[in-house]
């Protein structure tokens, strides 16, 4: 696991929306079907996150970011 900033977590959202991987931010799922207008991300910037990455055959399958 690695610690990263909330700003870095937000930077991972575009790839998740493109379907590159499934991103979980504090349990909230972000993927190609996600409507960002329905998610409150105001608490993400300025927070520190623990990152867990799940891979299959050299590909990233999902990323989980938790405070």
N, CA, C and O atoms as CSV, one atom per row, in Angstrom:
chain,resi,resn,atom,element,x,y,z
A,1,UNK,N,N,0.831,-1.185,0.000
A,1,UNK,CA,C,0.000,0.000,0.000
A,1,UNK,C,C,0.872,1.243,0.000
A,1,UNK,O,O,1.987,1.242,0.522
A,2,UNK,N,N,0.356,2.273,-0.580
A,2,UNK,CA,C,1.077,3.513,-0.730
A,2,UNK,C,C,0.188,4.662,-0.279
A,2,UNK,O,O,-1.031,4.587,-0.433
A,3,UNK,N,N,0.765,5.719,0.273
A,3,UNK,CA,C,0.008,6.904,0.665
A,3,UNK,C,C,0.117,7.946,-0.443
A,3,UNK,O,O,1.206,8.233,-0.940
A,4,UNK,N,N,-1.036,8.511,-0.824
A,4,UNK,CA,C,-1.041,9.561,-1.828
A,4,UNK,C,C,-2.005,10.663,-1.404
A,4,UNK,O,O,-2.817,10.465,-0.500
A,5,UNK,N,N,-1.920,11.802,-2.041
A,5,UNK,CA,C,-2.785,12.934,-1.705
A,5,UNK,C,C,-4.145,12.804,-2.387
A,5,UNK,O,O,-4.293,12.088,-3.377
A,6,UNK,N,N,-5.115,13.496,-1.849
A,6,UNK,CA,C,-6.444,13.517,-2.446
A,6,UNK,C,C,-6.430,14.076,-3.857
A,6,UNK,O,O,-7.204,13.647,-4.712
A,7,UNK,N,N,-5.545,15.038,-4.097
A,7,UNK,CA,C,-5.427,15.604,-5.433
A,7,UNK,C,C,-4.972,14.549,-6.435
A,7,UNK,O,O,-5.432,14.530,-7.576
A,8,UNK,N,N,-4.062,13.667,-6.002
A,8,UNK,CA,C,-3.606,12.587,-6.871
A,8,UNK,C,C,-4.735,11.588,-7.131
A,8,UNK,O,O,-4.863,11.059,-8.235
A,9,UNK,N,N,-5.548,11.336,-6.112
A,9,UNK,CA,C,-6.698,10.442,-6.282
A,9,UNK,C,C,-7.658,11.033,-7.314
A,9,UNK,O,O,-8.146,10.318,-8.189
A,10,UNK,N,N,-7.927,12.327,-7.214
A,10,UNK,CA,C,-8.812,12.979,-8.187
A,10,UNK,C,C,-8.258,12.868,-9.600
A,10,UNK,O,O,-9.019,12.759,-10.562
A,11,UNK,N,N,-6.950,12.895,-9.726
A,11,UNK,CA,C,-6.311,12.768,-11.029
A,11,UNK,C,C,-6.492,11.401,-11.665
A,11,UNK,O,O,-6.250,11.236,-12.861
A,12,UNK,N,N,-6.917,10.415,-10.874
A,12,UNK,CA,C,-7.139,9.066,-11.384
A,12,UNK,C,C,-8.551,8.882,-11.939
A,12,UNK,O,O,-8.837,7.876,-12.587
A,13,UNK,N,N,-9.420,9.838,-11.689
A,13,UNK,CA,C,-10.823,9.711,-12.108
A,13,UNK,C,C,-11.001,9.626,-13.623
A,13,UNK,O,O,-11.766,8.774,-14.076
A,14,UNK,N,N,-10.339,10.459,-14.435
A,14,UNK,CA,C,-10.577,10.361,-15.881
A,14,UNK,C,C,-10.327,8.970,-16.466
A,14,UNK,O,O,-11.094,8.516,-17.314
A,15,UNK,N,N,-9.282,8.297,-16.032
A,15,UNK,CA,C,-9.001,6.942,-16.552
A,15,UNK,C,C,-10.076,5.958,-16.109
A,15,UNK,O,O,-10.437,5.050,-16.858
A,16,UNK,N,N,-10.587,6.136,-14.892
A,16,UNK,CA,C,-11.665,5.260,-14.419
A,16,UNK,C,C,-12.935,5.497,-15.231
A,16,UNK,O,O,-13.649,4.550,-15.562
A,17,UNK,N,N,-13.214,6.740,-15.546
A,17,UNK,CA,C,-14.394,7.059,-16.360
A,17,UNK,C,C,-14.266,6.516,-17.778
A,17,UNK,O,O,-15.271,6.244,-18.435
A,18,UNK,N,N,-13.036,6.360,-18.248
A,18,UNK,CA,C,-12.788,5.786,-19.575
A,18,UNK,C,C,-12.857,4.261,-19.561
A,18,UNK,O,O,-12.811,3.627,-20.615
A,19,UNK,N,N,-12.967,3.672,-18.369
A,19,UNK,CA,C,-13.052,2.219,-18.270
A,19,UNK,C,C,-11.721,1.515,-18.137
A,19,UNK,O,O,-11.657,0.291,-18.257
A,20,UNK,N,N,-10.644,2.267,-17.888
A,20,UNK,CA,C,-9.321,1.645,-17.746
A,20,UNK,C,C,-9.239,0.776,-16.499
A,20,UNK,O,O,-8.537,-0.236,-16.495
A,21,UNK,N,N,-9.944,1.158,-15.448
A,21,UNK,CA,C,-10.008,0.403,-14.198
A,21,UNK,C,C,-11.197,0.904,-13.401
A,21,UNK,O,O,-11.803,1.921,-13.740
A,22,UNK,N,N,-11.528,0.181,-12.335
A,22,UNK,CA,C,-12.568,0.610,-11.413
A,22,UNK,C,C,-11.863,1.298,-10.251
A,22,UNK,O,O,-10.932,0.744,-9.666
A,23,UNK,N,N,-12.303,2.492,-9.923
A,23,UNK,CA,C,-11.718,3.266,-8.842
A,23,UNK,C,C,-12.723,3.374,-7.704
A,23,UNK,O,O,-13.878,3.745,-7.912
A,24,UNK,N,N,-12.271,3.047,-6.507
A,24,UNK,CA,C,-13.090,3.208,-5.307
A,24,UNK,C,C,-12.458,4.305,-4.465
A,24,UNK,O,O,-11.291,4.203,-4.087
A,25,UNK,N,N,-13.213,5.345,-4.170
A,25,UNK,CA,C,-12.747,6.407,-3.282
A,25,UNK,C,C,-13.617,6.354,-2.039
A,25,UNK,O,O,-14.801,6.688,-2.087
A,26,UNK,N,N,-13.030,5.934,-0.927
A,26,UNK,CA,C,-13.778,5.769,0.325
A,26,UNK,C,C,-15.058,4.974,0.111
A,26,UNK,O,O,-16.100,5.297,0.681
A,27,UNK,N,N,-14.976,3.928,-0.718
A,27,UNK,CA,C,-16.116,3.047,-0.947
A,27,UNK,C,C,-17.030,3.459,-2.091
A,27,UNK,O,O,-17.883,2.674,-2.505
A,28,UNK,N,N,-16.873,4.662,-2.605
A,28,UNK,CA,C,-17.680,5.130,-3.731
A,28,UNK,C,C,-17.071,4.614,-5.033
A,28,UNK,O,O,-15.883,4.811,-5.285
A,29,UNK,N,N,-17.877,3.962,-5.851
A,29,UNK,CA,C,-17.398,3.369,-7.103
A,29,UNK,C,C,-17.389,4.415,-8.208
A,29,UNK,O,O,-18.363,5.140,-8.413
A,30,UNK,N,N,-16.262,4.474,-8.917
A,30,UNK,CA,C,-16.162,5.332,-10.102
A,30,UNK,C,C,-15.686,4.459,-11.252
A,30,UNK,O,O,-14.604,3.872,-11.211
A,31,UNK,N,N,-16.534,4.388,-12.293
A,31,UNK,CA,C,-16.202,3.625,-13.497
A,31,UNK,C,C,-16.875,4.296,-14.688
A,31,UNK,O,O,-17.353,5.425,-14.580
A,32,UNK,N,N,-16.911,3.604,-15.822
A,32,UNK,CA,C,-17.450,4.230,-17.040
A,32,UNK,C,C,-18.939,4.541,-16.940
A,32,UNK,O,O,-19.448,5.313,-17.752
A,33,UNK,N,N,-19.651,3.973,-15.981
A,33,UNK,CA,C,-21.091,4.221,-15.821
A,33,UNK,C,C,-21.398,5.298,-14.776
A,33,UNK,O,O,-22.564,5.614,-14.537
A,34,UNK,N,N,-20.374,5.855,-14.160
A,34,UNK,CA,C,-20.558,6.800,-13.064
A,34,UNK,C,C,-20.950,8.189,-13.566
A,34,UNK,O,O,-20.369,8.707,-14.520
A,35,UNK,N,N,-21.940,8.777,-12.910
A,35,UNK,CA,C,-22.332,10.170,-13.138
A,35,UNK,C,C,-21.685,11.000,-12.035
A,35,UNK,O,O,-22.145,10.981,-10.894
A,36,UNK,N,N,-20.622,11.727,-12.367
A,36,UNK,CA,C,-19.889,12.487,-11.359
A,36,UNK,C,C,-20.727,13.563,-10.685
A,36,UNK,O,O,-20.416,13.977,-9.568
A,37,UNK,N,N,-21.787,14.023,-11.349
A,37,UNK,CA,C,-22.626,15.054,-10.728
A,37,UNK,C,C,-23.395,14.494,-9.530
A,37,UNK,O,O,-23.924,15.262,-8.727
A,38,UNK,N,N,-23.461,13.186,-9.403
A,38,UNK,CA,C,-24.177,12.548,-8.294
A,38,UNK,C,C,-23.256,12.217,-7.114
A,38,UNK,O,O,-23.710,11.669,-6.110
A,39,UNK,N,N,-21.969,12.547,-7.234
A,39,UNK,CA,C,-20.990,12.198,-6.201
A,39,UNK,C,C,-20.404,13.472,-5.593
A,39,UNK,O,O,-20.032,14.401,-6.311
A,40,UNK,N,N,-20.328,13.501,-4.268
A,40,UNK,CA,C,-19.728,14.632,-3.558
A,40,UNK,C,C,-18.260,14.317,-3.285
A,40,UNK,O,O,-17.943,13.492,-2.429
A,41,UNK,N,N,-17.377,14.975,-4.014
A,41,UNK,CA,C,-15.938,14.756,-3.876
A,41,UNK,C,C,-15.242,15.907,-3.155
A,41,UNK,O,O,-14.014,15.991,-3.166
A,42,UNK,N,N,-16.013,16.789,-2.533
A,42,UNK,CA,C,-15.421,17.972,-1.894
A,42,UNK,C,C,-14.435,17.638,-0.785
A,42,UNK,O,O,-13.520,18.421,-0.533
A,43,UNK,N,N,-14.591,16.507,-0.119
A,43,UNK,CA,C,-13.687,16.158,0.975
A,43,UNK,C,C,-12.399,15.493,0.532
A,43,UNK,O,O,-11.523,15.231,1.356
A,44,UNK,N,N,-12.272,15.217,-0.752
A,44,UNK,CA,C,-11.101,14.481,-1.243
A,44,UNK,C,C,-9.834,15.349,-1.274
A,44,UNK,O,O,-8.803,14.915,-0.759
A,45,UNK,N,N,-9.868,16.558,-1.858
A,45,UNK,CA,C,-8.643,17.372,-1.866
A,45,UNK,C,C,-8.191,17.681,-0.438
A,45,UNK,O,O,-9.008,17.983,0.431
A,46,UNK,N,N,-6.905,17.602,-0.214
A,46,UNK,CA,C,-6.357,17.899,1.100
A,46,UNK,C,C,-6.280,16.701,2.028
A,46,UNK,O,O,-5.628,16.771,3.070
A,47,UNK,N,N,-6.928,15.610,1.675
A,47,UNK,CA,C,-6.872,14.397,2.501
A,47,UNK,C,C,-5.724,13.507,2.031
A,47,UNK,O,O,-5.237,13.640,0.908
A,48,UNK,N,N,-5.305,12.606,2.901
A,48,UNK,CA,C,-4.289,11.615,2.543
A,48,UNK,C,C,-4.982,10.269,2.391
A,48,UNK,O,O,-5.858,9.919,3.182
A,49,UNK,N,N,-4.589,9.525,1.383
A,49,UNK,CA,C,-5.229,8.246,1.075
A,49,UNK,C,C,-4.222,7.113,1.055
A,49,UNK,O,O,-3.055,7.287,0.702
A,50,UNK,N,N,-4.711,5.952,1.443
A,50,UNK,CA,C,-3.961,4.710,1.319
A,50,UNK,C,C,-4.451,4.058,0.035
A,50,UNK,O,O,-5.656,3.942,-0.191
A,51,UNK,N,N,-3.539,3.644,-0.782
A,51,UNK,CA,C,-3.884,3.110,-2.101
A,51,UNK,C,C,-3.617,1.617,-2.151
A,51,UNK,O,O,-2.558,1.147,-1.736
A,52,UNK,N,N,-4.593,0.877,-2.667
A,52,UNK,CA,C,-4.432,-0.564,-2.885
A,52,UNK,C,C,-4.795,-0.856,-4.338
A,52,UNK,O,O,-5.882,-0.506,-4.799
A,53,UNK,N,N,-3.882,-1.496,-5.047
A,53,UNK,CA,C,-4.065,-1.769,-6.473
A,53,UNK,C,C,-4.215,-3.269,-6.689
A,53,UNK,O,O,-3.418,-4.059,-6.184
A,54,UNK,N,N,-5.246,-3.658,-7.446
A,54,UNK,CA,C,-5.458,-5.054,-7.807
A,54,UNK,C,C,-5.130,-5.213,-9.285
A,54,UNK,O,O,-5.684,-4.513,-10.132
A,55,UNK,N,N,-4.224,-6.139,-9.588
A,55,UNK,CA,C,-3.791,-6.369,-10.973
A,55,UNK,C,C,-4.138,-7.778,-11.410
A,55,UNK,O,O,-4.213,-8.701,-10.599
A,56,UNK,N,N,-4.349,-7.924,-12.714
A,56,UNK,CA,C,-4.491,-9.238,-13.324
A,56,UNK,C,C,-3.713,-9.214,-14.635
A,56,UNK,O,O,-3.946,-8.357,-15.489
A,57,UNK,N,N,-2.791,-10.154,-14.788
A,57,UNK,CA,C,-1.995,-10.249,-16.022
A,57,UNK,C,C,-1.413,-8.907,-16.453
A,57,UNK,O,O,-1.571,-8.495,-17.602
A,58,UNK,N,N,-0.743,-8.233,-15.530
A,58,UNK,CA,C,-0.068,-6.968,-15.832
A,58,UNK,C,C,-1.008,-5.781,-16.045
A,58,UNK,O,O,-0.550,-4.664,-16.287
A,59,UNK,N,N,-2.307,-6.014,-15.957
A,59,UNK,CA,C,-3.291,-4.932,-16.129
A,59,UNK,C,C,-3.842,-4.542,-14.763
A,59,UNK,O,O,-4.025,-5.397,-13.897
A,60,UNK,N,N,-4.105,-3.267,-14.572
A,60,UNK,CA,C,-4.754,-2.817,-13.341
A,60,UNK,C,C,-6.235,-3.065,-13.460
A,60,UNK,O,O,-6.870,-2.584,-14.399
A,61,UNK,N,N,-6.796,-3.805,-12.531
A,61,UNK,CA,C,-8.214,-4.127,-12.538
A,61,UNK,C,C,-9.005,-3.123,-11.703
A,61,UNK,O,O,-10.039,-2.615,-12.137
A,62,UNK,N,N,-8.508,-2.847,-10.505
A,62,UNK,CA,C,-9.194,-1.885,-9.663
A,62,UNK,C,C,-8.203,-1.205,-8.729
A,62,UNK,O,O,-7.149,-1.747,-8.396
A,63,UNK,N,N,-8.582,0.007,-8.320
A,63,UNK,CA,C,-7.779,0.776,-7.374
A,63,UNK,C,C,-8.717,1.220,-6.253
A,63,UNK,O,O,-9.800,1.748,-6.506
A,64,UNK,N,N,-8.295,1.003,-5.039
A,64,UNK,CA,C,-9.086,1.405,-3.884
A,64,UNK,C,C,-8.294,2.452,-3.106
A,64,UNK,O,O,-7.156,2.209,-2.706
A,65,UNK,N,N,-8.900,3.613,-2.896
A,65,UNK,CA,C,-8.277,4.704,-2.140
A,65,UNK,C,C,-9.123,4.957,-0.898
A,65,UNK,O,O,-10.297,5.314,-0.995
A,66,UNK,N,N,-8.515,4.768,0.268
A,66,UNK,CA,C,-9.220,4.974,1.530
A,66,UNK,C,C,-8.417,5.891,2.429
A,66,UNK,O,O,-7.187,5.900,2.394
A,67,UNK,N,N,-9.137,6.672,3.243
A,67,UNK,CA,C,-8.449,7.578,4.182
A,67,UNK,C,C,-7.918,6.831,5.364
A,67,UNK,O,O,-7.313,7.431,6.252
